[in-house]
Structure formats: structure tokens, C-alpha cells
Amino acid sequence: MNPLWLTRMARWLRHPPSPARVRLVIGVGLACLALALFARYVYWPDWAVPNRIGRLPHVRLR
């Protein structure tokens, strides 16, 4: 783990954030998780898939 993250966690323990900040961080995390789950299991549009320029095409081996 990066020492910067350890320092940040120690600062959060010494000076806890406001309840509004905690709700904001949890809300953003849940929104990201919901978007990832939606894209994985429900639908991901073709226009949002990046082009694979410079890579070999996927070859399935039997």
C-alpha cells in the first residue's frame, strides 16, 4: 500500500469527516458499483467499446 494512503487514513482517524462527507463517499462508491454491475450484466452499448487498434484480434483456441 502506498504510504500516502496510510497517511490519509491516519488523518481521517484523527480528524473524522462530517457525516455528509461520509455519505458522499459511500454514495459515489455505490454509484460506481451500480454502473459496473449494470454494464457487466445488463447492457453495454457498442459505441462505448474502445477500438482495438494495434492489437491482434482475439483468437479462440479449441
N, CA, C and O atoms as a Maestro MAE file, in Angstrom:
{
 s_m_m2io_version
 :::
 2.0.0
}

f_m_ct {
 s_m_title
 :::
 protein
 m_atom[248] {
  # First column is atom index #
  i_m_mmod_type
  r_m_x_coord
  r_m_y_coord
  r_m_z_coord
  i_m_residue_number
  s_m_chain_name
  s_m_pdb_residue_name
  s_m_pdb_atom_name
  i_m_atomic_number
  :::
  1 25 0.847 -1.174 0.000 1 A "MET " " N  " 7
  2 3 0.000 0.000 0.000 1 A "MET " " CA " 6
  3 2 0.894 1.240 0.000 1 A "MET " " C  " 6
  4 15 1.944 1.269 0.643 1 A "MET " " O  " 8
  5 25 0.471 2.227 -0.710 2 A "ASN " " N  " 7
  6 3 1.202 3.479 -0.836 2 A "ASN " " CA " 6
  7 2 1.219 4.213 0.517 2 A "ASN " " C  " 6
  8 15 0.180 4.315 1.169 2 A "ASN " " O  " 8
  9 25 2.381 4.724 0.943 3 A "PRO " " N  " 7
  10 3 2.446 5.459 2.223 3 A "PRO " " CA " 6
  11 2 1.515 6.678 2.264 3 A "PRO " " C  " 6
  12 15 1.062 7.080 3.335 3 A "PRO " " O  " 8
  13 25 1.235 7.257 1.106 4 A "LEU " " N  " 7
  14 3 0.320 8.396 1.073 4 A "LEU " " CA " 6
  15 2 -1.076 7.984 1.543 4 A "LEU " " C  " 6
  16 15 -1.748 8.743 2.241 4 A "LEU " " O  " 8
  17 25 -1.507 6.787 1.163 5 A "TRP " " N  " 7
  18 3 -2.823 6.318 1.596 5 A "TRP " " CA " 6
  19 2 -2.843 6.050 3.094 5 A "TRP " " C  " 6
  20 15 -3.843 6.315 3.761 5 A "TRP " " O  " 8
  21 25 -1.748 5.528 3.622 6 A "LEU " " N  " 7
  22 3 -1.675 5.317 5.074 6 A "LEU " " CA " 6
  23 2 -1.757 6.639 5.823 6 A "LEU " " C  " 6
  24 15 -2.424 6.733 6.854 6 A "LEU " " O  " 8
  25 25 -1.083 7.654 5.309 7 A "THR " " N  " 7
  26 3 -1.131 8.985 5.913 7 A "THR " " CA " 6
  27 2 -2.551 9.549 5.855 7 A "THR " " C  " 6
  28 15 -3.028 10.149 6.818 7 A "THR " " O  " 8
  29 25 -3.207 9.353 4.739 8 A "ARG " " N  " 7
  30 3 -4.572 9.857 4.589 8 A "ARG " " CA " 6
  31 2 -5.527 9.149 5.545 8 A "ARG " " C  " 6
  32 15 -6.394 9.785 6.144 8 A "ARG " " O  " 8
  33 25 -5.367 7.817 5.690 9 A "MET " " N  " 7
  34 3 -6.218 7.083 6.633 9 A "MET " " CA " 6
  35 2 -5.976 7.539 8.070 9 A "MET " " C  " 6
  36 15 -6.922 7.658 8.848 9 A "MET " " O  " 8
  37 25 -4.717 7.795 8.429 10 A "ALA " " N  " 7
  38 3 -4.410 8.266 9.778 10 A "ALA " " CA " 6
  39 2 -5.033 9.641 10.021 10 A "ALA " " C  " 6
  40 15 -5.523 9.916 11.117 10 A "ALA " " O  " 8
  41 25 -5.016 10.491 9.017 11 A "ARG " " N  " 7
  42 3 -5.621 11.815 9.154 11 A "ARG " " CA " 6
  43 2 -7.139 11.696 9.328 11 A "ARG " " C  " 6
  44 15 -7.730 12.432 10.118 11 A "ARG " " O  " 8
  45 25 -7.775 10.766 8.590 12 A "TRP " " N  " 7
  46 3 -9.211 10.562 8.737 12 A "TRP " " CA " 6
  47 2 -9.535 10.040 10.141 12 A "TRP " " C  " 6
  48 15 -10.579 10.381 10.698 12 A "TRP " " O  " 8
  49 25 -8.649 9.215 10.720 13 A "LEU " " N  " 7
  50 3 -8.906 8.714 12.070 13 A "LEU " " CA " 6
  51 2 -8.734 9.806 13.114 13 A "LEU " " C  " 6
  52 15 -9.491 9.856 14.084 13 A "LEU " " O  " 8
  53 25 -7.756 10.678 12.934 14 A "ARG " " N  " 7
  54 3 -7.520 11.758 13.908 14 A "ARG " " CA " 6
  55 2 -8.571 12.858 13.796 14 A "ARG " " C  " 6
  56 15 -8.990 13.424 14.806 14 A "ARG " " O  " 8
  57 25 -8.995 13.159 12.581 15 A "HIS " " N  " 7
  58 3 -9.984 14.204 12.324 15 A "HIS " " CA " 6
  59 2 -11.069 13.608 11.430 15 A "HIS " " C  " 6
  60 15 -11.017 13.768 10.210 15 A "HIS " " O  " 8
  61 25 -12.044 12.927 12.017 16 A "PRO " " N  " 7
  62 3 -13.066 12.254 11.204 16 A "PRO " " CA " 6
  63 2 -13.848 13.241 10.346 16 A "PRO " " C  " 6
  64 15 -14.091 14.375 10.759 16 A "PRO " " O  " 8
  65 25 -14.236 12.813 9.165 17 A "PRO " " N  " 7
  66 3 -15.010 13.696 8.288 17 A "PRO " " CA " 6
  67 2 -16.436 13.855 8.801 17 A "PRO " " C  " 6
  68 15 -16.890 13.110 9.669 17 A "PRO " " O  " 8
  69 25 -17.118 14.826 8.253 18 A "SER " " N  " 7
  70 3 -18.509 15.052 8.637 18 A "SER " " CA " 6
  71 2 -19.376 13.912 8.100 18 A "SER " " C  " 6
  72 15 -18.992 13.228 7.151 18 A "SER " " O  " 8
  73 25 -20.549 13.711 8.710 19 A "PRO " " N  " 7
  74 3 -21.445 12.664 8.199 19 A "PRO " " CA " 6
  75 2 -21.841 12.877 6.736 19 A "PRO " " C  " 6
  76 15 -22.059 11.916 5.998 19 A "PRO " " O  " 8
  77 25 -21.931 14.133 6.328 20 A "ALA " " N  " 7
  78 3 -22.268 14.418 4.931 20 A "ALA " " CA " 6
  79 2 -21.151 13.932 3.999 20 A "ALA " " C  " 6
  80 15 -21.429 13.394 2.928 20 A "ALA " " O  " 8
  81 25 -19.905 14.118 4.399 21 A "ARG " " N  " 7
  82 3 -18.776 13.668 3.579 21 A "ARG " " CA " 6
  83 2 -18.753 12.144 3.495 21 A "ARG " " C  " 6
  84 15 -18.478 11.584 2.434 21 A "ARG " " O  " 8
  85 25 -19.040 11.476 4.605 22 A "VAL " " N  " 7
  86 3 -19.068 10.012 4.613 22 A "VAL " " CA " 6
  87 2 -20.164 9.512 3.678 22 A "VAL " " C  " 6
  88 15 -19.946 8.574 2.911 22 A "VAL " " O  " 8
  89 25 -21.345 10.135 3.738 23 A "ARG " " N  " 7
  90 3 -22.443 9.749 2.841 23 A "ARG " " CA " 6
  91 2 -22.062 9.988 1.385 23 A "ARG " " C  " 6
  92 15 -22.406 9.188 0.515 23 A "ARG " " O  " 8
  93 25 -21.357 11.080 1.116 24 A "LEU " " N  " 7
  94 3 -20.934 11.376 -0.249 24 A "LEU " " CA " 6
  95 2 -19.973 10.311 -0.774 24 A "LEU " " C  " 6
  96 15 -20.130 9.834 -1.898 24 A "LEU " " O  " 8
  97 25 -18.994 9.941 0.022 25 A "VAL " " N  " 7
  98 3 -18.010 8.942 -0.400 25 A "VAL " " CA " 6
  99 2 -18.690 7.590 -0.615 25 A "VAL " " C  " 6
  100 15 -18.417 6.911 -1.605 25 A "VAL " " O  " 8
  101 25 -19.558 7.200 0.290 26 A "ILE " " N  " 7
  102 3 -20.267 5.928 0.143 26 A "ILE " " CA " 6
  103 2 -21.200 5.975 -1.065 26 A "ILE " " C  " 6
  104 15 -21.319 4.991 -1.794 26 A "ILE " " O  " 8
  105 25 -21.852 7.097 -1.278 27 A "GLY " " N  " 7
  106 3 -22.744 7.244 -2.439 27 A "GLY " " CA " 6
  107 2 -22.011 7.142 -3.759 27 A "GLY " " C  " 6
  108 15 -22.487 6.489 -4.687 27 A "GLY " " O  " 8
  109 25 -20.859 7.780 -3.852 28 A "VAL " " N  " 7
  110 3 -20.066 7.698 -5.084 28 A "VAL " " CA " 6
  111 2 -19.586 6.265 -5.312 28 A "VAL " " C  " 6
  112 15 -19.604 5.774 -6.440 28 A "VAL " " O  " 8
  113 25 -19.162 5.601 -4.251 29 A "GLY " " N  " 7
  114 3 -18.728 4.210 -4.383 29 A "GLY " " CA " 6
  115 2 -19.860 3.301 -4.836 29 A "GLY " " C  " 6
  116 15 -19.663 2.444 -5.697 29 A "GLY " " O  " 8
  117 25 -21.045 3.483 -4.261 30 A "LEU " " N  " 7
  118 3 -22.194 2.675 -4.666 30 A "LEU " " CA " 6
  119 2 -22.627 2.973 -6.097 30 A "LEU " " C  " 6
  120 15 -23.035 2.064 -6.820 30 A "LEU " " O  " 8
  121 25 -22.543 4.238 -6.513 31 A "ALA " " N  " 7
  122 3 -22.886 4.588 -7.892 31 A "ALA " " CA " 6
  123 2 -21.927 3.926 -8.878 31 A "ALA " " C  " 6
  124 15 -22.353 3.429 -9.921 31 A "ALA " " O  " 8
  125 25 -20.648 3.918 -8.554 32 A "CYS " " N  " 7
  126 3 -19.664 3.261 -9.419 32 A "CYS " " CA " 6
  127 2 -19.908 1.759 -9.483 32 A "CYS " " C  " 6
  128 15 -19.819 1.158 -10.554 32 A "CYS " " O  " 8
  129 25 -20.212 1.157 -8.346 33 A "LEU " " N  " 7
  130 3 -20.504 -0.272 -8.311 33 A "LEU " " CA " 6
  131 2 -21.761 -0.586 -9.121 33 A "LEU " " C  " 6
  132 15 -21.786 -1.565 -9.866 33 A "LEU " " O  " 8
  133 25 -22.797 0.230 -8.983 34 A "ALA " " N  " 7
  134 3 -24.035 0.012 -9.733 34 A "ALA " " CA " 6
  135 2 -23.789 0.129 -11.233 34 A "ALA " " C  " 6
  136 15 -24.304 -0.677 -12.008 34 A "ALA " " O  " 8
  137 25 -23.017 1.112 -11.645 35 A "LEU " " N  " 7
  138 3 -22.715 1.277 -13.070 35 A "LEU " " CA " 6
  139 2 -21.920 0.087 -13.603 35 A "LEU " " C  " 6
  140 15 -22.188 -0.396 -14.703 35 A "LEU " " O  " 8
  141 25 -20.954 -0.382 -12.836 36 A "ALA " " N  " 7
  142 3 -20.156 -1.525 -13.263 36 A "ALA " " CA " 6
  143 2 -21.010 -2.786 -13.371 36 A "ALA " " C  " 6
  144 15 -20.877 -3.544 -14.331 36 A "ALA " " O  " 8
  145 25 -21.887 -3.014 -12.391 37 A "LEU " " N  " 7
  146 3 -22.764 -4.185 -12.443 37 A "LEU " " CA " 6
  147 2 -23.757 -4.086 -13.593 37 A "LEU " " C  " 6
  148 15 -24.032 -5.084 -14.258 37 A "LEU " " O  " 8
  149 25 -24.291 -2.908 -13.834 38 A "PHE " " N  " 7
  150 3 -25.216 -2.705 -14.942 38 A "PHE " " CA " 6
  151 2 -24.526 -2.976 -16.276 38 A "PHE " " C  " 6
  152 15 -25.081 -3.648 -17.144 38 A "PHE " " O  " 8
  153 25 -23.314 -2.448 -16.432 39 A "ALA " " N  " 7
  154 3 -22.577 -2.645 -17.677 39 A "ALA " " CA " 6
  155 2 -22.188 -4.108 -17.861 39 A "ALA " " C  " 6
  156 15 -22.141 -4.600 -18.988 39 A "ALA " " O  " 8
  157 25 -21.917 -4.789 -16.785 40 A "ARG " " N  " 7
  158 3 -21.467 -6.187 -16.870 40 A "ARG " " CA " 6
  159 2 -22.610 -7.150 -17.177 40 A "ARG " " C  " 6
  160 15 -22.458 -8.051 -18.001 40 A "ARG " " O  " 8
  161 25 -23.751 -6.963 -16.519 41 A "TYR " " N  " 7
  162 3 -24.806 -7.964 -16.599 41 A "TYR " " CA " 6
  163 2 -26.038 -7.560 -17.406 41 A "TYR " " C  " 6
  164 15 -26.824 -8.428 -17.788 41 A "TYR " " O  " 8
  165 25 -26.226 -6.288 -17.670 42 A "VAL " " N  " 7
  166 3 -27.450 -5.874 -18.348 42 A "VAL " " CA " 6
  167 2 -27.155 -5.419 -19.764 42 A "VAL " " C  " 6
  168 15 -27.607 -6.050 -20.719 42 A "VAL " " O  " 8
  169 25 -26.412 -4.347 -19.918 43 A "TYR " " N  " 7
  170 3 -26.228 -3.777 -21.247 43 A "TYR " " CA " 6
  171 2 -25.007 -2.864 -21.262 43 A "TYR " " C  " 6
  172 15 -24.771 -2.101 -20.326 43 A "TYR " " O  " 8
  173 25 -24.244 -2.956 -22.334 44 A "TRP " " N  " 7
  174 3 -23.155 -2.026 -22.585 44 A "TRP " " CA " 6
  175 2 -23.202 -1.695 -24.059 44 A "TRP " " C  " 6
  176 15 -23.018 -2.592 -24.882 44 A "TRP " " O  " 8
  177 25 -23.439 -0.442 -24.435 45 A "PRO " " N  " 7
  178 3 -23.629 -0.099 -25.847 45 A "PRO " " CA " 6
  179 2 -22.345 -0.276 -26.658 45 A "PRO " " C  " 6
  180 15 -21.236 -0.131 -26.145 45 A "PRO " " O  " 8
  181 25 -22.534 -0.595 -27.941 46 A "ASP " " N  " 7
  182 3 -21.387 -0.812 -28.824 46 A "ASP " " CA " 6
  183 2 -20.557 0.451 -29.018 46 A "ASP " " C  " 6
  184 15 -19.344 0.370 -29.213 46 A "ASP " " O  " 8
  185 25 -21.198 1.618 -28.968 47 A "TRP " " N  " 7
  186 3 -20.445 2.846 -29.189 47 A "TRP " " CA " 6
  187 2 -19.505 3.160 -28.020 47 A "TRP " " C  " 6
  188 15 -18.597 3.978 -28.166 47 A "TRP " " O  " 8
  189 25 -19.708 2.530 -26.878 48 A "ALA " " N  " 7
  190 3 -18.875 2.797 -25.709 48 A "ALA " " CA " 6
  191 2 -17.683 1.853 -25.605 48 A "ALA " " C  " 6
  192 15 -16.878 1.978 -24.683 48 A "ALA " " O  " 8
  193 25 -17.559 0.912 -26.535 49 A "VAL " " N  " 7
  194 3 -16.442 -0.033 -26.520 49 A "VAL " " CA " 6
  195 2 -15.296 0.571 -27.316 49 A "VAL " " C  " 6
  196 15 -15.503 0.970 -28.463 49 A "VAL " " O  " 8
  197 25 -14.095 0.655 -26.752 50 A "PRO " " N  " 7
  198 3 -12.976 1.253 -27.486 50 A "PRO " " CA " 6
  199 2 -12.528 0.350 -28.631 50 A "PRO " " C  " 6
  200 15 -12.670 -0.872 -28.576 50 A "PRO " " O  " 8
  201 25 -11.990 0.975 -29.658 51 A "ASN " " N  " 7
  202 3 -11.441 0.217 -30.784 51 A "ASN " " CA " 6
  203 2 -10.136 -0.435 -30.369 51 A "ASN " " C  " 6
  204 15 -9.366 0.136 -29.597 51 A "ASN " " O  " 8
  205 25 -9.891 -1.615 -30.876 52 A "ARG " " N  " 7
  206 3 -8.664 -2.338 -30.540 52 A "ARG " " CA " 6
  207 2 -7.619 -2.097 -31.629 52 A "ARG " " C  " 6
  208 15 -7.263 -3.013 -32.370 52 A "ARG " " O  " 8
  209 25 -7.150 -0.903 -31.715 53 A "ILE " " N  " 7
  210 3 -6.150 -0.549 -32.721 53 A "ILE " " CA " 6
  211 2 -4.778 -1.000 -32.233 53 A "ILE " " C  " 6
  212 15 -4.401 -0.740 -31.091 53 A "ILE " " O  " 8
  213 25 -4.043 -1.672 -33.098 54 A "GLY " " N  " 7
  214 3 -2.691 -2.074 -32.770 54 A "GLY " " CA " 6
  215 2 -2.582 -3.385 -32.014 54 A "GLY " " C  " 6
  216 15 -1.490 -3.763 -31.589 54 A "GLY " " O  " 8
  217 25 -3.673 -4.070 -31.842 55 A "ARG " " N  " 7
  218 3 -3.640 -5.354 -31.154 55 A "ARG " " CA " 6
  219 2 -4.059 -6.450 -32.124 55 A "ARG " " C  " 6
  220 15 -4.762 -6.204 -33.104 55 A "ARG " " O  " 8
  221 25 -3.616 -7.647 -31.830 56 A "LEU " " N  " 7
  222 3 -4.052 -8.776 -32.635 56 A "LEU " " CA " 6
  223 2 -5.488 -9.120 -32.298 56 A "LEU " " C  " 6
  224 15 -5.908 -8.977 -31.150 56 A "LEU " " O  " 8
  225 25 -6.246 -9.572 -33.285 57 A "PRO " " N  " 7
  226 3 -7.637 -9.964 -32.973 57 A "PRO " " CA " 6
  227 2 -7.668 -11.166 -32.032 57 A "PRO " " C  " 6
  228 15 -6.742 -11.976 -31.990 57 A "PRO " " O  " 8
  229 25 -8.735 -11.252 -31.300 58 A "HIS " " N  " 7
  230 3 -8.879 -12.358 -30.347 58 A "HIS " " CA " 6
  231 2 -9.074 -13.655 -31.119 58 A "HIS " " C  " 6
  232 15 -9.936 -13.734 -31.994 58 A "HIS " " O  " 8
  233 25 -8.286 -14.664 -30.804 59 A "VAL " " N  " 7
  234 3 -8.382 -15.961 -31.459 59 A "VAL " " CA " 6
  235 2 -8.750 -16.988 -30.395 59 A "VAL " " C  " 6
  236 15 -8.069 -17.117 -29.378 59 A "VAL " " O  " 8
  237 25 -9.821 -17.706 -30.639 60 A "ARG " " N  " 7
  238 3 -10.259 -18.722 -29.690 60 A "ARG " " CA " 6
  239 2 -9.584 -20.059 -30.052 60 A "ARG " " C  " 6
  240 15 -9.679 -20.527 -31.186 60 A "ARG " " O  " 8
  241 25 -8.919 -20.644 -29.090 61 A "LEU " " N  " 7
  242 3 -8.281 -21.939 -29.297 61 A "LEU " " CA " 6
  243 2 -9.237 -23.042 -28.877 61 A "LEU " " C  " 6
  244 15 -9.976 -22.908 -27.901 61 A "LEU " " O  " 8
  245 25 -9.210 -24.128 -29.627 62 A "ARG " " N  " 7
  246 3 -10.111 -25.237 -29.296 62 A "ARG " " CA " 6
  247 2 -9.526 -26.123 -28.263 62 A "ARG " " C  " 6
  248 15 -10.152 -27.107 -27.867 62 A "ARG " " O  " 8
  :::
 }
 m_bond[247] {
  # First column is bond index #
  i_m_from
  i_m_to
  i_m_order
  :::
  1 1 2 1
  2 2 3 1
  3 3 4 2
  4 3 5 1
  5 5 6 1
  6 6 7 1
  7 7 8 2
  8 7 9 1
  9 9 10 1
  10 10 11 1
  11 11 12 2
  12 11 13 1
  13 13 14 1
  14 14 15 1
  15 15 16 2
  16 15 17 1
  17 17 18 1
  18 18 19 1
  19 19 20 2
  20 19 21 1
  21 21 22 1
  22 22 23 1
  23 23 24 2
  24 23 25 1
  25 25 26 1
  26 26 27 1
  27 27 28 2
  28 27 29 1
  29 29 30 1
  30 30 31 1
  31 31 32 2
  32 31 33 1
  33 33 34 1
  34 34 35 1
  35 35 36 2
  36 35 37 1
  37 37 38 1
  38 38 39 1
  39 39 40 2
  40 39 41 1
  41 41 42 1
  42 42 43 1
  43 43 44 2
  44 43 45 1
  45 45 46 1
  46 46 47 1
  47 47 48 2
  48 47 49 1
  49 49 50 1
  50 50 51 1
  51 51 52 2
  52 51 53 1
  53 53 54 1
  54 54 55 1
  55 55 56 2
  56 55 57 1
  57 57 58 1
  58 58 59 1
  59 59 60 2
  60 59 61 1
  61 61 62 1
  62 62 63 1
  63 63 64 2
  64 63 65 1
  65 65 66 1
  66 66 67 1
  67 67 68 2
  68 67 69 1
  69 69 70 1
  70 70 71 1
  71 71 72 2
  72 71 73 1
  73 73 74 1
  74 74 75 1
  75 75 76 2
  76 75 77 1
  77 77 78 1
  78 78 79 1
  79 79 80 2
  80 79 81 1
  81 81 82 1
  82 82 83 1
  83 83 84 2
  84 83 85 1
  85 85 86 1
  86 86 87 1
  87 87 88 2
  88 87 89 1
  89 89 90 1
  90 90 91 1
  91 91 92 2
  92 91 93 1
  93 93 94 1
  94 94 95 1
  95 95 96 2
  96 95 97 1
  97 97 98 1
  98 98 99 1
  99 99 100 2
  100 99 101 1
  101 101 102 1
  102 102 103 1
  103 103 104 2
  104 103 105 1
  105 105 106 1
  106 106 107 1
  107 107 108 2
  108 107 109 1
  109 109 110 1
  110 110 111 1
  111 111 112 2
  112 111 113 1
  113 113 114 1
  114 114 115 1
  115 115 116 2
  116 115 117 1
  117 117 118 1
  118 118 119 1
  119 119 120 2
  120 119 121 1
  121 121 122 1
  122 122 123 1
  123 123 124 2
  124 123 125 1
  125 125 126 1
  126 126 127 1
  127 127 128 2
  128 127 129 1
  129 129 130 1
  130 130 131 1
  131 131 132 2
  132 131 133 1
  133 133 134 1
  134 134 135 1
  135 135 136 2
  136 135 137 1
  137 137 138 1
  138 138 139 1
  139 139 140 2
  140 139 141 1
  141 141 142 1
  142 142 143 1
  143 143 144 2
  144 143 145 1
  145 145 146 1
  146 146 147 1
  147 147 148 2
  148 147 149 1
  149 149 150 1
  150 150 151 1
  151 151 152 2
  152 151 153 1
  153 153 154 1
  154 154 155 1
  155 155 156 2
  156 155 157 1
  157 157 158 1
  158 158 159 1
  159 159 160 2
  160 159 161 1
  161 161 162 1
  162 162 163 1
  163 163 164 2
  164 163 165 1
  165 165 166 1
  166 166 167 1
  167 167 168 2
  168 167 169 1
  169 169 170 1
  170 170 171 1
  171 171 172 2
  172 171 173 1
  173 173 174 1
  174 174 175 1
  175 175 176 2
  176 175 177 1
  177 177 178 1
  178 178 179 1
  179 179 180 2
  180 179 181 1
  181 181 182 1
  182 182 183 1
  183 183 184 2
  184 183 185 1
  185 185 186 1
  186 186 187 1
  187 187 188 2
  188 187 189 1
  189 189 190 1
  190 190 191 1
  191 191 192 2
  192 191 193 1
  193 193 194 1
  194 194 195 1
  195 195 196 2
  196 195 197 1
  197 197 198 1
  198 198 199 1
  199 199 200 2
  200 199 201 1
  201 201 202 1
  202 202 203 1
  203 203 204 2
  204 203 205 1
  205 205 206 1
  206 206 207 1
  207 207 208 2
  208 207 209 1
  209 209 210 1
  210 210 211 1
  211 211 212 2
  212 211 213 1
  213 213 214 1
  214 214 215 1
  215 215 216 2
  216 215 217 1
  217 217 218 1
  218 218 219 1
  219 219 220 2
  220 219 221 1
  221 221 222 1
  222 222 223 1
  223 223 224 2
  224 223 225 1
  225 225 226 1
  226 226 227 1
  227 227 228 2
  228 227 229 1
  229 229 230 1
  230 230 231 1
  231 231 232 2
  232 231 233 1
  233 233 234 1
  234 234 235 1
  235 235 236 2
  236 235 237 1
  237 237 238 1
  238 238 239 1
  239 239 240 2
  240 239 241 1
  241 241 242 1
  242 242 243 1
  243 243 244 2
  244 243 245 1
  245 245 246 1
  246 246 247 1
  247 247 248 2
  :::
 }
}
